[in-house]
Amino acid sequence: MEIYAAKNDSVFLTKRHYEDRCYNYNIINRDPFQRDRDRIIHSRAFRRMMHKTQVFNANKGDHFRNRLTHTLEVSQIARSIGKYLKLNDELIEAIALGHDLGHTPFGHIGERTLNTILMEGLDNEIPPIKQNFKHNFQSLRVVDKLETRCADYLGINLTFATREGILKHTKVRNKYGYYHYLDLDLTDMHLDLPFSITLEGQVVAIADEIAQCTHDLEDGVRSGVINFKSLMNQPLVSQCMEAYHIAVDKGTAAPAYETRSLIIKNLVGYLIYDVCKQSEENISQYIKKYDIQNEVIFKKQRVSFSNAIDQLVKELKNWMDDRIIYSEEVSISDAKAQYLIKQLFKAFYVHPKQLPDYMLGKYFKLKGRSFNRAGMNDAELKKDAMFIRMVADHIGGMTDQFASRTYKKLYYPDYI
C-alpha cells in the first residue's frame, strides 16, 4: 500500500466510543476498516436499501436499480479506482457500502419533502424546527444514533475515516450554509473542506457520480424515457465509442441489454480510466509539494476527472436530469410520494400513539424517562423538536413498500 493510503494504525481509527480491543481469539482478527464494513453490511438500514427507490419505482420491473444495487455498483467502481491508486480497499468498501444508508423511501423526493417539513413546517399544523434532512448527514446519523449493536451506546461505532467519508460523499453545504443537524457529532469533520480528507473518501464520491451517470442512464433507456438515438448523440457517449472504435447504428432503437453491452460497460470503463490517470497525476504533484510522510490529511481534492471529461460528465448529467428526473413518469411518482410522506408525518404528529413501541421507547430513553403509553402527554410531545425529528427519522428509514403499507394502515378503514 502506498504512503498516501489511509493506514490501519492511524488517527483515522478514532471512534466516538471506547471499545475493548481484546476480541475473541478463536476467530481471525480483522482490521478496523474491515469491522466498519461488516457492521454496515449487518445493519438493518443496509438491508432496507433493497426496497428503496433509486430513480424508478421498484414496481416498474425487476431489472431496475434500487438503492442497494446502486450502492454495490458504487462499491465496485470505487474499488477498481482504489486498486489502481493502491489505496486502502477496506476503507473504500466501508465508505461505499455506508454512503446511502440515510436515503428515504421513494428516492430524493422523500429527502426533499422531509427537509421542507422540518425547515418550514406543514400546513400550519406541524411547527418548523429549523433542522435539515440531507441524506449524507442522515447516513451519518444512522450509523451514529439510529442503528445499535450494544446496550452501552447508540450507533455502531465506526472509525472516523469511514464516518467522514460517508458524510463527504456529497455536498455538506447548501446556498444557506452548512446543513443543520443539531445533535450530530461533527467534531473534526473538516466541514470547511467540501471533499473528504482521505483519498479513499474522494474515490467513493466520484464513483457515486460515475454510477449515477451510467447505470441510471441504462435504466432510463430501459424505461423508454431516453431515446437511444439521442443518447448516441451525447458528446461523452460519442467520444467514448470513438475511443473504443465501436460502431453503432444510431438509427436503431437498441434493446436494454444491447445498450448495456455496447455503451454502459464501455462508458464506465472510460470514466474509471480517466479518473485513475488524472488522479495519479494529481497525487504525484501533491506529494512532491508536501511532506506526505508527516501529513495524513489531504487539503486539496486529488481524485477527479480530467477537465475535459468533467465538463462532458456535467453535460450528460444535465441532459439525463431533463429526460429522467423531470420526466412525466418520475414526476407523477414523485408527486404521489410527496403526498404520502406528508400524510404519514401528519398522522404520527397528530396522534403520536400511532408510532411503534420501539420508536417511542427510544425517544423516552433519550429523554431519561420511562416509557408508558398510558402516561404519554401528546401535547407535550408536539412541542418537542426531538420528537418531530424522531418522526422524520422513522419515516426516512422506511422502505417504499413499508411506507405504502403504513399509509394504508393509518388511513384506510378496516372494512374496505
C-alpha positions in Angstrom: 0.0 0.0 0.0 1.4 3.4 -1.0 2.3 6.0 1.7 -0.7 8.2 0.8 -3.3 5.5 1.5 -5.1 5.6 4.9 -3.3 3.4 7.4 -4.9 0.8 9.6 -3.0 2.2 12.6 -3.5 5.9 12.1 -5.5 8.7 13.7 -8.3 7.8 11.3 -9.2 4.9 13.5 -10.6 7.2 16.3 -14.1 6.2 17.4 -16.8 8.1 19.3 -17.0 5.3 22.0 -14.2 3.3 23.5 -14.0 -0.4 22.5 -12.0 -3.1 24.2 -9.7 -4.5 21.5 -9.5 -7.8 23.3 -11.5 -9.7 20.6 -12.3 -13.4 20.5 -9.0 -15.1 19.6 -10.8 -18.1 18.2 -11.6 -16.2 15.1 -9.4 -14.3 12.6 -8.9 -10.8 13.8 -10.0 -8.1 11.4 -8.6 -4.7 10.7 -10.7 -1.7 11.9 -12.0 -0.7 8.5 -13.0 -4.3 7.8 -15.0 -4.2 11.0 -16.7 -1.0 9.8 -17.6 -2.7 6.6 -19.0 -5.7 8.3 -21.1 -3.7 10.8 -22.6 -1.8 7.9 -23.4 -4.9 6.0 -25.1 -6.5 9.0 -27.1 -3.3 9.8 -30.9 -3.2 9.3 -30.5 0.1 7.3 -28.3 -1.7 4.8 -30.9 -4.5 4.2 -33.7 -1.9 3.8 -32.0 -0.3 0.9 -33.1 -3.2 -1.3 -36.6 -1.8 -1.2 -35.8 1.8 -1.7 -36.1 3.6 -5.0 -33.0 4.7 -6.9 -34.7 6.5 -9.7 -37.6 4.4 -11.0 -40.1 2.8 -8.6 -39.4 -0.9 -7.9 -42.9 -1.8 -9.1 -41.9 -0.9 -12.6 -39.8 -4.0 -13.1 -37.3 -6.4 -11.5 -34.3 -5.2 -13.5 -34.3 -1.5 -12.5 -31.8 -0.3 -9.9 -32.7 0.1 -6.3 -30.7 1.9 -3.6 -28.9 -1.3 -2.7 -27.8 -2.3 -6.2 -26.7 1.2 -6.8 -24.6 1.0 -3.6 -23.0 -2.2 -4.7 -22.2 -0.7 -8.1 -20.6 2.3 -6.4 -18.5 -0.1 -4.3 -17.3 -2.0 -7.3 -16.4 1.2 -9.2 -14.6 2.7 -6.2 -12.6 -0.4 -5.5 -11.5 -0.6 -9.1 -10.2 3.0 -8.9 -8.7 2.4 -5.4 -6.8 -0.7 -6.6 -5.2 1.2 -9.4 -4.2 4.0 -7.0 -3.0 1.5 -4.3 -5.4 2.8 -1.6 -6.9 1.1 1.4 -9.5 -1.2 -0.1 -11.3 -2.0 3.2 -11.9 1.7 3.9 -13.1 2.3 0.4 -15.6 -0.5 0.7 -16.8 0.6 4.1 -17.5 4.1 2.9 -19.1 3.0 -0.3 -21.5 0.5 1.4 -22.5 3.0 4.0 -22.8 6.2 1.9 -26.5 5.9 1.2 -27.8 4.4 4.4 -29.7 7.7 5.1 -31.7 7.7 2.0 -35.5 7.9 2.3 -38.2 5.9 0.6 -39.1 6.9 -3.0 -35.7 8.4 -3.8 -34.7 12.1 -3.5 -38.3 13.4 -3.3 -38.5 11.8 0.1 -35.4 13.7 1.3 -36.7 17.0 -0.1 -40.1 16.5 1.5 -38.8 15.7 4.9 -36.4 18.6 4.7 -39.2 21.0 3.8 -41.3 19.8 6.7 -38.5 20.1 9.3 -37.4 23.6 8.0 -40.8 25.1 7.2 -43.4 23.1 9.0 -46.5 21.6 7.4 -50.0 23.2 6.8 -49.8 25.5 9.9 -50.2 22.3 11.9 -46.7 21.0 12.3 -44.2 23.7 13.5 -40.8 24.0 11.8 -37.8 23.0 13.9 -35.2 24.6 11.5 -33.3 21.4 11.0 -32.4 19.8 7.7 -32.9 16.4 6.3 -30.0 15.6 3.9 -29.2 12.0 3.0 -25.4 12.1 3.6 -25.9 13.7 7.1 -28.7 11.2 7.7 -26.4 8.4 6.7 -24.0 9.6 9.4 -27.0 9.8 11.8 -27.9 6.2 11.0 -24.5 4.8 11.9 -24.1 7.2 14.9 -27.5 7.1 16.5 -30.2 5.0 14.8 -28.5 1.7 14.4 -27.4 -0.2 17.6 -25.0 -3.0 18.3 -24.8 -3.0 22.1 -26.7 -1.6 25.1 -24.0 0.8 26.2 -24.5 3.4 23.5 -26.4 4.3 20.3 -24.8 3.7 16.9 -22.4 1.1 15.5 -19.3 3.0 16.5 -17.5 3.3 13.2 -14.0 4.8 12.7 -13.5 8.5 12.0 -12.3 7.9 8.4 -15.4 5.8 7.5 -17.8 8.3 9.1 -16.1 11.3 7.4 -16.1 9.6 4.0 -19.8 8.8 4.3 -20.6 12.4 5.2 -18.4 13.9 2.4 -19.6 11.7 -0.4 -21.8 14.6 -1.5 -22.3 18.3 -0.5 -22.1 19.4 3.1 -23.4 23.0 2.3 -26.3 24.5 0.5 -26.9 28.1 -0.5 -27.7 29.0 3.1 -24.6 27.4 4.6 -24.0 24.1 6.4 -26.9 21.7 6.7 -28.3 22.0 10.2 -28.2 18.8 12.3 -28.2 19.8 15.9 -27.4 16.6 17.7 -25.0 15.1 15.2 -21.3 14.8 16.3 -19.4 16.6 13.5 -16.2 17.0 15.6 -13.1 17.3 13.5 -15.0 16.6 10.3 -13.3 19.5 8.4 -16.5 20.9 7.1 -14.6 23.8 5.7 -13.4 21.3 3.0 -16.2 20.2 0.6 -14.4 16.9 -0.1 -13.1 14.0 2.0 -9.7 14.4 3.7 -8.8 10.9 2.7 -8.2 9.7 -0.9 -10.5 6.8 -0.2 -13.4 9.1 0.6 -12.7 11.1 -2.5 -12.7 7.9 -4.6 -16.2 6.9 -3.3 -17.6 10.3 -4.1 -16.5 10.2 -7.7 -17.5 6.5 -8.0 -21.0 7.6 -7.0 -21.0 10.2 -9.8 -19.9 7.5 -12.3 -22.6 5.1 -11.2 -25.3 7.8 -11.5 -24.4 8.9 -15.0 -24.0 5.4 -16.4 -26.2 2.8 -14.6 -29.1 5.3 -14.1 -28.7 6.0 -17.8 -29.2 2.4 -18.6 -32.4 2.4 -16.6 -33.6 5.5 -18.5 -33.2 3.6 -21.8 -34.9 0.5 -20.4 -37.8 2.6 -19.2 -38.2 4.3 -22.6 -37.8 7.9 -21.3 -34.4 8.1 -23.0 -34.3 7.7 -26.8 -31.4 5.5 -28.0 -30.6 7.8 -30.9 -30.5 10.8 -28.7 -28.2 9.0 -26.3 -25.7 8.2 -29.0 -25.5 11.9 -30.0 -24.4 12.9 -26.5 -20.8 14.2 -26.7 -19.4 12.0 -23.9 -21.0 8.8 -25.3 -19.8 9.6 -28.8 -16.3 10.3 -27.6 -16.3 7.0 -25.6 -17.5 5.0 -28.6 -14.8 6.6 -30.8 -12.1 5.9 -28.3 -13.0 2.2 -28.2 -13.6 2.1 -32.0 -17.2 0.9 -31.6 -19.6 1.5 -34.5 -23.2 1.8 -33.5 -26.2 2.3 -35.8 -27.7 5.5 -34.4 -30.9 4.9 -36.2 -31.5 1.6 -34.3 -33.7 1.5 -31.2 -31.4 -0.8 -29.3 -32.9 -3.0 -26.6 -31.7 -2.6 -23.0 -29.2 -5.4 -23.0 -27.6 -4.0 -26.1 -27.4 -0.6 -24.5 -25.5 -2.2 -21.6 -23.2 -4.3 -23.7 -22.4 -1.5 -26.3 -22.5 1.6 -24.2 -22.8 1.4 -20.5 -20.0 -1.1 -19.7 -17.6 0.9 -22.0 -18.7 4.2 -20.6 -18.0 3.0 -17.0 -14.5 1.8 -18.0 -13.8 5.0 -19.9 -14.7 7.2 -16.9 -12.7 4.9 -14.5 -9.7 5.1 -16.7 -9.9 8.9 -16.9 -10.2 9.2 -13.1 -7.3 6.9 -12.5 -4.9 8.6 -14.8 -5.9 12.2 -13.8 -5.8 11.3 -10.1 -2.5 9.6 -10.3 -1.1 12.8 -11.8 -2.8 15.0 -9.2 -1.5 12.9 -6.3 2.0 12.8 -7.7 2.1 16.6 -7.9 0.7 16.8 -4.3 3.3 14.6 -2.7 6.1 16.5 -4.4 4.8 19.7 -2.9 4.1 18.4 0.6 5.9 16.1 3.0 3.4 13.3 2.7 5.2 11.3 5.3 4.1 13.7 8.0 0.7 14.7 6.6 -2.3 12.4 6.8 -5.0 15.0 5.7 -5.4 15.9 2.1 -6.4 19.5 2.0 -6.9 19.5 -1.8 -9.2 17.4 -3.9 -6.8 14.9 -5.7 -9.3 12.4 -7.1 -11.0 13.9 -10.1 -11.9 13.6 -13.8 -9.7 15.4 -16.3 -11.0 18.9 -17.1 -12.3 17.9 -20.5 -14.2 14.8 -19.2 -15.5 16.6 -16.2 -17.3 19.1 -18.5 -18.7 16.3 -20.6 -20.0 14.4 -17.5 -21.8 17.6 -16.3 -23.4 18.0 -19.7 -24.5 14.4 -19.7 -26.0 14.6 -16.2 -27.9 17.8 -17.1 -29.3 16.0 -20.1 -30.2 13.0 -18.1 -32.0 15.1 -15.4 -34.0 16.8 -18.1 -35.2 13.5 -19.6 -35.4 11.3 -16.5 -35.7 13.3 -13.3 -38.2 15.8 -14.8 -39.9 13.2 -17.0 -43.7 12.8 -16.7 -43.3 9.3 -15.3 -40.9 10.3 -12.5 -42.8 13.5 -11.8 -46.1 11.6 -11.2 -44.3 9.1 -9.0 -42.6 12.0 -7.0 -46.0 13.8 -6.5 -47.5 10.6 -5.1 -44.5 10.1 -2.8 -44.6 13.6 -1.6 -48.3 13.4 -0.7 -47.8 10.0 1.1 -44.9 11.2 3.2 -46.7 14.4 4.3 -49.8 12.3 5.3 -47.6 9.9 7.3 -45.9 12.8 9.1 -49.3 14.4 9.9 -50.7 11.1 11.2 -47.8 10.5 13.6 -47.6 14.1 14.8 -51.4 14.5 15.4 -51.7 11.0 17.1 -48.2 10.1 18.5 -49.5 6.8 20.0 -49.7 5.5 16.4 -45.9 5.3 16.4 -44.5 1.8 17.2 -43.2 1.0 20.7 -39.5 0.8 19.6 -39.6 4.4 18.4 -41.4 5.8 21.4 -39.3 3.7 23.7 -36.1 5.1 22.2 -37.4 8.6 22.5 -38.3 8.4 26.2 -35.0 6.7 26.9 -33.1 9.6 25.4 -35.3 11.9 27.5 -34.3 9.9 30.6 -37.8 8.9 31.3 -39.6 5.5 31.4 -41.9 4.7 28.5 -45.6 4.3 29.4 -48.2 4.6 26.6 -51.0 5.4 29.1 -48.9 8.2 30.7 -47.9 9.9 27.4 -48.7 13.6 27.1 -49.4 14.1 23.4 -49.5 17.9 23.7 -46.0 17.9 25.3 -44.6 15.7 22.6 -45.8 18.0 19.9 -43.9 20.9 21.3 -40.6 18.9 21.4 -38.2 19.3 18.5 -36.6 16.0 19.4 -40.0 14.2 18.9 -40.5 15.9 15.5 -37.0 14.9 14.5 -37.8 11.3 15.6 -40.8 11.2 13.3 -38.6 12.3 10.4 -36.1 9.5 11.3 -38.9 6.9 11.4 -40.3 7.9 8.0 -36.9 8.4 6.5 -35.9 4.8 7.4 -38.9 3.2 5.8 -38.8 1.2 2.6 -41.1 2.1 -0.3 -43.3 -0.9 0.5 -43.4 -0.3 4.2 -44.3 3.4 3.8 -47.2 2.4 1.5 -48.4 -0.3 3.8 -48.2 2.1 6.8 -50.2 4.8 4.9 -53.0 2.2 4.2 -52.9 1.1 7.8 -53.3 4.6 9.1 -55.8 6.0 6.6 -57.8 3.1 5.1 -60.9 1.9 7.1 -60.6 -1.7 8.1 -63.8 -2.7 6.4 -62.6 -1.8 2.9 
